[in-house]
Structure formats: C-alpha cells, structure tokens
Amino acid sequence: MISGADPATGSDGDDDPADTEVDRRFVSLAHEPEIQAWMASLECTEQELREAVAAVGNSADAVLNHLTRNKD
C-alpha cells in the first residue's frame, strides 16, 4: 500500500474525484471514468449529462436540478 493511502479503499487520492469534496461539487466531463461515474450517480445518459452541463454549468447541484426538472 502506498504511504498516505486510504486504508478503506487503497486509494492514494491523487486521481480519484470522489476523494475530495471539492471535486464532487462539480461535474467534470474531462475523463471517461468521471463521465461514467456521474452518469451512474445522476442516473442519466451521457447526452443528458452533457446537455445539462451546457445548459446550467458544471455545478453538481445545478446539473441534478436540471436533470430532475427535465425528466419525463
């Protein structure tokens, strides 16, 4: 295990967006694993996620509200 790694996850925190509160407040579309994680978390398609970010910015709360309002 790497020094400083989280013993529960084995993660060193360097590349996991879930490791910091700041990263989870903003939707990142920069890397495929992050996109997949947001899609799973928000229960949406990649197209819906990208459209929401384009419409309201990358605030996770704003994206969630946008997706919730526009479901159905």
N, CA, C and O atoms as a CHARMM CRD file, in Angstrom:
* protein
*
  288
    1    1 MET  N      0.83800  -1.17700   0.00000 PROA 1      0.00000
    2    1 MET  CA     0.00000   0.00000   0.00000 PROA 1      0.00000
    3    1 MET  C      0.88200   1.23900   0.00000 PROA 1      0.00000
    4    1 MET  O      1.92100   1.27200   0.66000 PROA 1      0.00000
    5    2 ILE  N      0.47300   2.23200  -0.72500 PROA 2      0.00000
    6    2 ILE  CA     1.21900   3.48100  -0.83500 PROA 2      0.00000
    7    2 ILE  C      1.06500   4.27600   0.45200 PROA 2      0.00000
    8    2 ILE  O     -0.01600   4.33500   1.03700 PROA 2      0.00000
    9    3 SER  N      2.16000   4.88200   0.88100 PROA 3      0.00000
   10    3 SER  CA     2.10300   5.71800   2.06600 PROA 3      0.00000
   11    3 SER  C      1.08700   6.83100   1.85500 PROA 3      0.00000
   12    3 SER  O      1.09400   7.49200   0.81700 PROA 3      0.00000
   13    4 GLY  N      0.22100   7.03900   2.82800 PROA 4      0.00000
   14    4 GLY  CA    -0.79300   8.06800   2.71800 PROA 4      0.00000
   15    4 GLY  C     -2.07100   7.57600   2.06200 PROA 4      0.00000
   16    4 GLY  O     -3.02900   8.33600   1.91800 PROA 4      0.00000
   17    5 ALA  N     -2.09100   6.32400   1.66700 PROA 5      0.00000
   18    5 ALA  CA    -3.28200   5.78600   1.00500 PROA 5      0.00000
   19    5 ALA  C     -4.40200   5.59400   2.01100 PROA 5      0.00000
   20    5 ALA  O     -4.15900   5.34600   3.19200 PROA 5      0.00000
   21    6 ASP  N     -5.61000   5.71000   1.53800 PROA 6      0.00000
   22    6 ASP  CA    -6.79100   5.46700   2.35600 PROA 6      0.00000
   23    6 ASP  C     -6.88300   3.97000   2.60200 PROA 6      0.00000
   24    6 ASP  O     -7.00700   3.20700   1.64300 PROA 6      0.00000
   25    7 PRO  N     -6.82800   3.52400   3.84300 PROA 7      0.00000
   26    7 PRO  CA    -6.84300   2.09200   4.10800 PROA 7      0.00000
   27    7 PRO  C     -8.15700   1.42300   3.70600 PROA 7      0.00000
   28    7 PRO  O     -8.17200   0.22600   3.42100 PROA 7      0.00000
   29    8 ALA  N     -9.23400   2.15900   3.68000 PROA 8      0.00000
   30    8 ALA  CA   -10.52200   1.56800   3.31800 PROA 8      0.00000
   31    8 ALA  C    -10.60900   1.27900   1.82800 PROA 8      0.00000
   32    8 ALA  O    -11.21300   0.28800   1.41700 PROA 8      0.00000
   33    9 THR  N    -10.00800   2.14300   1.01900 PROA 9      0.00000
   34    9 THR  CA   -10.13400   1.99400  -0.42900 PROA 9      0.00000
   35    9 THR  C     -8.83700   1.63400  -1.11100 PROA 9      0.00000
   36    9 THR  O     -8.84400   1.13500  -2.23600 PROA 9      0.00000
   37   10 GLY  N     -7.71100   1.88200  -0.43900 PROA 10     0.00000
   38   10 GLY  CA    -6.42200   1.64200  -1.05600 PROA 10     0.00000
   39   10 GLY  C     -6.02100   2.76900  -1.99100 PROA 10     0.00000
   40   10 GLY  O     -4.96600   2.71000  -2.62200 PROA 10     0.00000
   41   11 SER  N     -6.84500   3.78400  -2.08100 PROA 11     0.00000
   42   11 SER  CA    -6.58100   4.90700  -2.97900 PROA 11     0.00000
   43   11 SER  C     -5.61900   5.88700  -2.33400 PROA 11     0.00000
   44   11 SER  O     -5.68100   6.14100  -1.13100 PROA 11     0.00000
   45   12 ASP  N     -4.73000   6.43300  -3.15100 PROA 12     0.00000
   46   12 ASP  CA    -3.82400   7.45200  -2.64100 PROA 12     0.00000
   47   12 ASP  C     -4.42300   8.84900  -2.81100 PROA 12     0.00000
   48   12 ASP  O     -3.83500   9.83300  -2.36200 PROA 12     0.00000
   49   13 GLY  N     -5.58300   8.94100  -3.45200 PROA 13     0.00000
   50   13 GLY  CA    -6.27500  10.21400  -3.56900 PROA 13     0.00000
   51   13 GLY  C     -5.81100  11.10600  -4.68600 PROA 13     0.00000
   52   13 GLY  O     -6.37700  12.18000  -4.88700 PROA 13     0.00000
   53   14 ASP  N     -4.79100  10.69400  -5.42400 PROA 14     0.00000
   54   14 ASP  CA    -4.24600  11.57200  -6.44800 PROA 14     0.00000
   55   14 ASP  C     -5.13300  11.71100  -7.67100 PROA 14     0.00000
   56   14 ASP  O     -5.13000  12.76500  -8.30700 PROA 14     0.00000
   57   15 ASP  N     -5.89100  10.68200  -8.02000 PROA 15     0.00000
   58   15 ASP  CA    -6.63600  10.75000  -9.26300 PROA 15     0.00000
   59   15 ASP  C     -8.10000  10.33900  -9.12700 PROA 15     0.00000
   60   15 ASP  O     -8.77000  10.10700 -10.13300 PROA 15     0.00000
   61   16 ASP  N     -8.59400  10.24800  -7.92100 PROA 16     0.00000
   62   16 ASP  CA    -9.97300   9.84600  -7.71000 PROA 16     0.00000
   63   16 ASP  C    -10.80600  11.06600  -7.34700 PROA 16     0.00000
   64   16 ASP  O    -10.63100  11.62500  -6.26500 PROA 16     0.00000
   65   17 PRO  N    -11.72400  11.50100  -8.24200 PROA 17     0.00000
   66   17 PRO  CA   -12.50400  12.70100  -7.96000 PROA 17     0.00000
   67   17 PRO  C    -13.40400  12.55700  -6.74400 PROA 17     0.00000
   68   17 PRO  O    -13.80500  13.56600  -6.16400 PROA 17     0.00000
   69   18 ALA  N    -13.72900  11.35400  -6.34500 PROA 18     0.00000
   70   18 ALA  CA   -14.57400  11.15100  -5.17900 PROA 18     0.00000
   71   18 ALA  C    -13.81500  11.36700  -3.87200 PROA 18     0.00000
   72   18 ALA  O    -14.42900  11.42500  -2.80700 PROA 18     0.00000
   73   19 ASP  N    -12.49400  11.48500  -3.94000 PROA 19     0.00000
   74   19 ASP  CA   -11.68800  11.63500  -2.73000 PROA 19     0.00000
   75   19 ASP  C    -11.78400  13.01600  -2.10300 PROA 19     0.00000
   76   19 ASP  O    -11.43700  13.16800  -0.93100 PROA 19     0.00000
   77   20 THR  N    -12.23400  14.01800  -2.82300 PROA 20     0.00000
   78   20 THR  CA   -12.30800  15.35600  -2.25800 PROA 20     0.00000
   79   20 THR  C    -13.69000  15.93300  -2.44500 PROA 20     0.00000
   80   20 THR  O    -14.32300  15.73000  -3.48100 PROA 20     0.00000
   81   21 GLU  N    -14.15500  16.64800  -1.45000 PROA 21     0.00000
   82   21 GLU  CA   -15.47600  17.26200  -1.51000 PROA 21     0.00000
   83   21 GLU  C    -15.55900  18.25000  -2.66200 PROA 21     0.00000
   84   21 GLU  O    -16.58900  18.32800  -3.33300 PROA 21     0.00000
   85   22 VAL  N    -14.50300  18.99900  -2.90100 PROA 22     0.00000
   86   22 VAL  CA   -14.49900  19.99900  -3.96200 PROA 22     0.00000
   87   22 VAL  C    -14.78200  19.35300  -5.31400 PROA 22     0.00000
   88   22 VAL  O    -15.58800  19.87500  -6.08500 PROA 22     0.00000
   89   23 ASP  N    -14.14200  18.24000  -5.61400 PROA 23     0.00000
   90   23 ASP  CA   -14.33800  17.56900  -6.89000 PROA 23     0.00000
   91   23 ASP  C    -15.77100  17.08600  -7.07400 PROA 23     0.00000
   92   23 ASP  O    -16.28600  17.10800  -8.19100 PROA 23     0.00000
   93   24 ARG  N    -16.41600  16.65400  -6.01000 PROA 24     0.00000
   94   24 ARG  CA   -17.77800  16.13900  -6.11200 PROA 24     0.00000
   95   24 ARG  C    -18.80600  17.26500  -6.23700 PROA 24     0.00000
   96   24 ARG  O    -19.96900  17.00100  -6.54400 PROA 24     0.00000
   97   25 ARG  N    -18.41000  18.47800  -6.01200 PROA 25     0.00000
   98   25 ARG  CA   -19.34300  19.60200  -6.16700 PROA 25     0.00000
   99   25 ARG  C    -19.47300  20.02500  -7.61400 PROA 25     0.00000
  100   25 ARG  O    -20.39900  20.75400  -7.96700 PROA 25     0.00000
  101   26 PHE  N    -18.55700  19.57600  -8.45400 PROA 26     0.00000
  102   26 PHE  CA   -18.54100  19.98800  -9.85400 PROA 26     0.00000
  103   26 PHE  C    -18.48400  18.77900 -10.77000 PROA 26     0.00000
  104   26 PHE  O    -17.70400  17.85300 -10.54500 PROA 26     0.00000
  105   27 VAL  N    -19.31600  18.79300 -11.80500 PROA 27     0.00000
  106   27 VAL  CA   -19.33300  17.71600 -12.78500 PROA 27     0.00000
  107   27 VAL  C    -18.18100  17.93600 -13.75400 PROA 27     0.00000
  108   27 VAL  O    -18.05600  19.00700 -14.34800 PROA 27     0.00000
  109   28 SER  N    -17.35300  16.93400 -13.90800 PROA 28     0.00000
  110   28 SER  CA   -16.24500  17.00400 -14.85100 PROA 28     0.00000
  111   28 SER  C    -16.52200  16.07400 -16.02000 PROA 28     0.00000
  112   28 SER  O    -16.88000  14.91000 -15.83600 PROA 28     0.00000
  113   29 LEU  N    -16.35100  16.59800 -17.21300 PROA 29     0.00000
  114   29 LEU  CA   -16.51100  15.80300 -18.42300 PROA 29     0.00000
  115   29 LEU  C    -15.15800  15.56200 -19.09100 PROA 29     0.00000
  116   29 LEU  O    -15.08700  15.26100 -20.28300 PROA 29     0.00000
  117   30 ALA  N    -14.09000  15.69800 -18.31200 PROA 30     0.00000
  118   30 ALA  CA   -12.73800  15.62700 -18.86100 PROA 30     0.00000
  119   30 ALA  C    -12.25900  14.20300 -19.12500 PROA 30     0.00000
  120   30 ALA  O    -11.46100  13.98400 -20.03600 PROA 30     0.00000
  121   31 HSD  N    -12.72600  13.24100 -18.35200 PROA 31     0.00000
  122   31 HSD  CA   -12.22200  11.87100 -18.46400 PROA 31     0.00000
  123   31 HSD  C    -13.38300  10.88500 -18.44300 PROA 31     0.00000
  124   31 HSD  O    -14.35100  11.06500 -17.70300 PROA 31     0.00000
  125   32 GLU  N    -13.27800   9.84700 -19.25600 PROA 32     0.00000
  126   32 GLU  CA   -14.35600   8.86300 -19.37600 PROA 32     0.00000
  127   32 GLU  C    -14.78000   8.25100 -18.03400 PROA 32     0.00000
  128   32 GLU  O    -15.98100   8.11700 -17.79800 PROA 32     0.00000
  129   33 PRO  N    -13.84800   7.87400 -17.14400 PROA 33     0.00000
  130   33 PRO  CA   -14.29500   7.31000 -15.86400 PROA 33     0.00000
  131   33 PRO  C    -15.13300   8.29700 -15.04700 PROA 33     0.00000
  132   33 PRO  O    -16.06600   7.89400 -14.35200 PROA 33     0.00000
  133   34 GLU  N    -14.80400   9.56900 -15.13100 PROA 34     0.00000
  134   34 GLU  CA   -15.58300  10.57800 -14.41700 PROA 34     0.00000
  135   34 GLU  C    -16.97400  10.71400 -15.03100 PROA 34     0.00000
  136   34 GLU  O    -17.96500  10.83200 -14.31000 PROA 34     0.00000
  137   35 ILE  N    -17.04800  10.69700 -16.35000 PROA 35     0.00000
  138   35 ILE  CA   -18.33600  10.77400 -17.04200 PROA 35     0.00000
  139   35 ILE  C    -19.19500   9.58100 -16.63500 PROA 35     0.00000
  140   35 ILE  O    -20.37100   9.74500 -16.30800 PROA 35     0.00000
  141   36 GLN  N    -18.61700   8.39100 -16.65400 PROA 36     0.00000
  142   36 GLN  CA   -19.35100   7.18700 -16.27900 PROA 36     0.00000
  143   36 GLN  C    -19.84200   7.26700 -14.83100 PROA 36     0.00000
  144   36 GLN  O    -20.96900   6.87200 -14.53100 PROA 36     0.00000
  145   37 ALA  N    -18.99800   7.77300 -13.94300 PROA 37     0.00000
  146   37 ALA  CA   -19.38700   7.89200 -12.53500 PROA 37     0.00000
  147   37 ALA  C    -20.54300   8.87400 -12.36600 PROA 37     0.00000
  148   37 ALA  O    -21.47600   8.60900 -11.60800 PROA 37     0.00000
  149   38 TRP  N    -20.48600  10.00600 -13.06800 PROA 38     0.00000
  150   38 TRP  CA   -21.58400  10.97900 -12.98700 PROA 38     0.00000
  151   38 TRP  C    -22.85800  10.42200 -13.58700 PROA 38     0.00000
  152   38 TRP  O    -23.94000  10.64100 -13.04200 PROA 38     0.00000
  153   39 MET  N    -22.75400   9.70100 -14.70300 PROA 39     0.00000
  154   39 MET  CA   -23.93400   9.09300 -15.31900 PROA 39     0.00000
  155   39 MET  C    -24.60500   8.12400 -14.33800 PROA 39     0.00000
  156   39 MET  O    -25.82900   8.12300 -14.20700 PROA 39     0.00000
  157   40 ALA  N    -23.81800   7.31700 -13.66200 PROA 40     0.00000
  158   40 ALA  CA   -24.36400   6.36600 -12.69700 PROA 40     0.00000
  159   40 ALA  C    -24.97600   7.09100 -11.49900 PROA 40     0.00000
  160   40 ALA  O    -26.06700   6.74500 -11.04500 PROA 40     0.00000
  161   41 SER  N    -24.28000   8.07700 -11.00400 PROA 41     0.00000
  162   41 SER  CA   -24.74200   8.81900  -9.83700 PROA 41     0.00000
  163   41 SER  C    -26.02500   9.59600 -10.11700 PROA 41     0.00000
  164   41 SER  O    -26.92500   9.65000  -9.27800 PROA 41     0.00000
  165   42 LEU  N    -26.10000  10.19500 -11.30200 PROA 42     0.00000
  166   42 LEU  CA   -27.25100  11.03200 -11.65400 PROA 42     0.00000
  167   42 LEU  C    -28.32000  10.28300 -12.44400 PROA 42     0.00000
  168   42 LEU  O    -29.36400  10.83900 -12.78600 PROA 42     0.00000
  169   43 GLU  N    -28.03800   9.00900 -12.72700 PROA 43     0.00000
  170   43 GLU  CA   -28.97700   8.16200 -13.46900 PROA 43     0.00000
  171   43 GLU  C    -29.42800   8.81800 -14.77100 PROA 43     0.00000
  172   43 GLU  O    -30.61900   9.02900 -15.00400 PROA 43     0.00000
  173   44 CYS  N    -28.44500   9.13500 -15.61100 PROA 44     0.00000
  174   44 CYS  CA   -28.72900   9.78200 -16.88900 PROA 44     0.00000
  175   44 CYS  C    -27.79300   9.23900 -17.96000 PROA 44     0.00000
  176   44 CYS  O    -26.83100   8.52900 -17.66700 PROA 44     0.00000
  177   45 THR  N    -28.09200   9.58200 -19.19000 PROA 45     0.00000
  178   45 THR  CA   -27.21900   9.19900 -20.29500 PROA 45     0.00000
  179   45 THR  C    -26.10100  10.22700 -20.42000 PROA 45     0.00000
  180   45 THR  O    -26.15400  11.29800 -19.81600 PROA 45     0.00000
  181   46 GLU  N    -25.08700   9.88500 -21.21500 PROA 46     0.00000
  182   46 GLU  CA   -24.00600  10.84400 -21.44000 PROA 46     0.00000
  183   46 GLU  C    -24.53800  12.08400 -22.15000 PROA 46     0.00000
  184   46 GLU  O    -24.12800  13.20000 -21.82900 PROA 46     0.00000
  185   47 GLN  N    -25.43500  11.90800 -23.09700 PROA 47     0.00000
  186   47 GLN  CA   -26.00100  13.05400 -23.81000 PROA 47     0.00000
  187   47 GLN  C    -26.77000  13.96400 -22.84800 PROA 47     0.00000
  188   47 GLN  O    -26.63000  15.18600 -22.90000 PROA 47     0.00000
  189   48 GLU  N    -27.57800  13.36700 -21.97500 PROA 48     0.00000
  190   48 GLU  CA   -28.32100  14.16700 -20.98900 PROA 48     0.00000
  191   48 GLU  C    -27.36000  14.91200 -20.06800 PROA 48     0.00000
  192   48 GLU  O    -27.59000  16.07800 -19.74700 PROA 48     0.00000
  193   49 LEU  N    -26.29200  14.25300 -19.64400 PROA 49     0.00000
  194   49 LEU  CA   -25.30100  14.87500 -18.77000 PROA 49     0.00000
  195   49 LEU  C    -24.63500  16.05000 -19.47100 PROA 49     0.00000
  196   49 LEU  O    -24.52300  17.13400 -18.90000 PROA 49     0.00000
  197   50 ARG  N    -24.19100  15.83900 -20.71100 PROA 50     0.00000
  198   50 ARG  CA   -23.52600  16.91500 -21.46100 PROA 50     0.00000
  199   50 ARG  C    -24.47300  18.08600 -21.71700 PROA 50     0.00000
  200   50 ARG  O    -24.07100  19.24500 -21.62000 PROA 50     0.00000
  201   51 GLU  N    -25.72700  17.78500 -22.04400 PROA 51     0.00000
  202   51 GLU  CA   -26.71000  18.85300 -22.27700 PROA 51     0.00000
  203   51 GLU  C    -26.99000  19.63500 -21.00100 PROA 51     0.00000
  204   51 GLU  O    -27.14200  20.85600 -21.03900 PROA 51     0.00000
  205   52 ALA  N    -27.05800  18.94100 -19.88000 PROA 52     0.00000
  206   52 ALA  CA   -27.29700  19.61500 -18.60300 PROA 52     0.00000
  207   52 ALA  C    -26.13400  20.53700 -18.24300 PROA 52     0.00000
  208   52 ALA  O    -26.34600  21.67200 -17.81600 PROA 52     0.00000
  209   53 VAL  N    -24.91300  20.04900 -18.41400 PROA 53     0.00000
  210   53 VAL  CA   -23.73400  20.87900 -18.11800 PROA 53     0.00000
  211   53 VAL  C    -23.70000  22.08800 -19.05500 PROA 53     0.00000
  212   53 VAL  O    -23.36600  23.19300 -18.62700 PROA 53     0.00000
  213   54 ALA  N    -24.04400  21.88600 -20.32300 PROA 54     0.00000
  214   54 ALA  CA   -24.07700  23.00200 -21.26900 PROA 54     0.00000
  215   54 ALA  C    -25.15100  24.02400 -20.87800 PROA 54     0.00000
  216   54 ALA  O    -24.96800  25.22700 -21.06400 PROA 54     0.00000
  217   55 ALA  N    -26.26000  23.54000 -20.33900 PROA 55     0.00000
  218   55 ALA  CA   -27.37400  24.42600 -20.00100 PROA 55     0.00000
  219   55 ALA  C    -27.16400  25.20100 -18.70000 PROA 55     0.00000
  220   55 ALA  O    -27.51200  26.37800 -18.61200 PROA 55     0.00000
  221   56 VAL  N    -26.58500  24.52900 -17.67700 PROA 56     0.00000
  222   56 VAL  CA   -26.53500  25.15800 -16.35100 PROA 56     0.00000
  223   56 VAL  C    -25.13500  25.28300 -15.76000 PROA 56     0.00000
  224   56 VAL  O    -24.98300  25.80300 -14.65500 PROA 56     0.00000
  225   57 GLY  N    -24.12400  24.82400 -16.45900 PROA 57     0.00000
  226   57 GLY  CA   -22.77000  24.86500 -15.91600 PROA 57     0.00000
  227   57 GLY  C    -22.42400  23.56400 -15.22600 PROA 57     0.00000
  228   57 GLY  O    -23.18900  22.60200 -15.29000 PROA 57     0.00000
  229   58 ASN  N    -21.27300  23.52600 -14.56400 PROA 58     0.00000
  230   58 ASN  CA   -20.78700  22.25700 -14.02400 PROA 58     0.00000
  231   58 ASN  C    -21.04100  22.05800 -12.53200 PROA 58     0.00000
  232   58 ASN  O    -20.48900  21.13300 -11.93700 PROA 58     0.00000
  233   59 SER  N    -21.85500  22.89700 -11.92200 PROA 59     0.00000
  234   59 SER  CA   -22.23600  22.68200 -10.52700 PROA 59     0.00000
  235   59 SER  C    -23.06700  21.40400 -10.44300 PROA 59     0.00000
  236   59 SER  O    -24.07400  21.26900 -11.13900 PROA 59     0.00000
  237   60 ALA  N    -22.64800  20.47200  -9.59800 PROA 60     0.00000
  238   60 ALA  CA   -23.37600  19.20400  -9.47000 PROA 60     0.00000
  239   60 ALA  C    -24.81900  19.43800  -9.03600 PROA 60     0.00000
  240   60 ALA  O    -25.72600  18.76500  -9.52500 PROA 60     0.00000
  241   61 ASP  N    -25.04200  20.38200  -8.12500 PROA 61     0.00000
  242   61 ASP  CA   -26.40800  20.67200  -7.67800 PROA 61     0.00000
  243   61 ASP  C    -27.25800  21.21000  -8.82100 PROA 61     0.00000
  244   61 ASP  O    -28.40900  20.80400  -8.98000 PROA 61     0.00000
  245   62 ALA  N    -26.70500  22.11600  -9.61400 PROA 62     0.00000
  246   62 ALA  CA   -27.44900  22.68600 -10.73700 PROA 62     0.00000
  247   62 ALA  C    -27.74600  21.61900 -11.78800 PROA 62     0.00000
  248   62 ALA  O    -28.84100  21.58400 -12.35000 PROA 62     0.00000
  249   63 VAL  N    -26.77900  20.75500 -12.05000 PROA 63     0.00000
  250   63 VAL  CA   -26.97900  19.68900 -13.02700 PROA 63     0.00000
  251   63 VAL  C    -28.06500  18.73300 -12.52600 PROA 63     0.00000
  252   63 VAL  O    -28.94700  18.34300 -13.29200 PROA 63     0.00000
  253   64 LEU  N    -28.00700  18.35700 -11.25600 PROA 64     0.00000
  254   64 LEU  CA   -29.02400  17.47800 -10.68600 PROA 64     0.00000
  255   64 LEU  C    -30.41200  18.11600 -10.79200 PROA 64     0.00000
  256   64 LEU  O    -31.36700  17.45700 -11.20400 PROA 64     0.00000
  257   65 ASN  N    -30.52300  19.37500 -10.42600 PROA 65     0.00000
  258   65 ASN  CA   -31.81600  20.06800 -10.51000 PROA 65     0.00000
  259   65 ASN  C    -32.31400  20.11500 -11.94700 PROA 65     0.00000
  260   65 ASN  O    -33.49700  19.89300 -12.20200 PROA 65     0.00000
  261   66 HSD  N    -31.42800  20.39900 -12.87400 PROA 66     0.00000
  262   66 HSD  CA   -31.79800  20.45600 -14.29700 PROA 66     0.00000
  263   66 HSD  C    -32.29400  19.09100 -14.77600 PROA 66     0.00000
  264   66 HSD  O    -33.32700  18.99900 -15.43900 PROA 66     0.00000
  265   67 LEU  N    -31.56500  18.05000 -14.44200 PROA 67     0.00000
  266   67 LEU  CA   -31.95700  16.70300 -14.87000 PROA 67     0.00000
  267   67 LEU  C    -33.28700  16.29100 -14.23800 PROA 67     0.00000
  268   67 LEU  O    -34.11700  15.66200 -14.89400 PROA 67     0.00000
  269   68 THR  N    -33.49100  16.64000 -12.97700 PROA 68     0.00000
  270   68 THR  CA   -34.71900  16.28900 -12.28900 PROA 68     0.00000
  271   68 THR  C    -35.91500  17.01400 -12.90100 PROA 68     0.00000
  272   68 THR  O    -36.97300  16.41500 -13.09400 PROA 68     0.00000
  273   69 ARG  N    -35.75100  18.29000 -13.20400 PROA 69     0.00000
  274   69 ARG  CA   -36.82400  19.08400 -13.81400 PROA 69     0.00000
  275   69 ARG  C    -37.17400  18.58500 -15.19700 PROA 69     0.00000
  276   69 ARG  O    -38.33300  18.65600 -15.60600 PROA 69     0.00000
  277   70 ASN  N    -36.18400  18.07600 -15.93100 PROA 70     0.00000
  278   70 ASN  CA   -36.38900  17.70100 -17.31900 PROA 70     0.00000
  279   70 ASN  C    -36.62100  16.20900 -17.53900 PROA 70     0.00000
  280   70 ASN  O    -36.65100  15.75800 -18.68400 PROA 70     0.00000
  281   71 LYS  N    -36.78600  15.43400 -16.47000 PROA 71     0.00000
  282   71 LYS  CA   -37.11100  14.00900 -16.61300 PROA 71     0.00000
  283   71 LYS  C    -38.58200  13.88500 -16.98500 PROA 71     0.00000
  284   71 LYS  O    -39.40000  14.72000 -16.59700 PROA 71     0.00000
  285   72 ASP  N    -38.90800  12.85900 -17.72500 PROA 72     0.00000
  286   72 ASP  CA   -40.27000  12.52400 -18.16900 PROA 72     0.00000
  287   72 ASP  C    -40.60200  13.16200 -19.46100 PROA 72     0.00000
  288   72 ASP  O    -41.70800  12.98300 -19.97200 PROA 72     0.00000
